[in-house]
Amino acid sequence: MNIDQLREELKVDEGVKYEIYLDHLGLPTFGIGHLVLESDPEHGQPVGTAVSEDRVNECFARDVDVVLEECKKLLPSFEVLPEEVQLIIANMMFNMGRPRLSKFKNFLAAVAISNWQEAANQMVNSRWYRQVTNRAERLVKRMRNVAI
């Protein structure tokens, strides 16, 4: 998979903020969608605290690595899927995390049998789609265009 392409897509979808902010769930976040962890030095810092570009890049690199490992855990066949499908699933994993994405049973079943149209239908038929509509619509369109 083209990791640089994934990183660029995530920067667009997540945005980049060099300070701590509250995400749509009210959780402290910074950089490119990095949820502040208890182990982070930023833990407990107030909203608006500045975060350096180096720190943002460090966390983003680690987060992308974690996402790819989580994709492989959720879908053992992840690395043999078409690259476009890998990019879409990694984007969804970054956005939702494995606990939430693992609940997309019908989506995962469609992916397992390479039924990209049904996978796209299952993406649309979700609360996630209604929550992140613009991002989801882009990913659904790309899933519908995966070569058979």
Salt bridges, closest charged atoms under 4 A:
ASP4 OD1 - ARG7 NH1 3.57
GLU8 OE2 - LYS11 NZ 3.47
GLU9 OE1 - ARG142 NH1 3.07
ASP13 OD2 - ARG135 NE 3.58
ASP13 OD1 - ARG138 NH2 2.11
GLU14 OE2 - ARG135 NH1 2.86
ASP40 OD2 - HIS34 NE2 2.69
ASP40 OD1 - ARG55 NH2 3.09
ASP40 OD1 - ARG62 NH2 3.65
GLU42 OE2 - ARG55 NE 2.72
GLU58 OE2 - ARG55 NH1 3.03
ASP63 OD2 - HIS34 ND1 2.69
GLU69 OE2 - LYS72 NZ 3.48
GLU70 OE2 - LYS73 NZ 3.47
GLU70 OE1 - ARG98 NE 2.88
GLU79 OE2 - LYS72 NZ 3.44
GLU84 OE2 - ARG142 NE 2.62
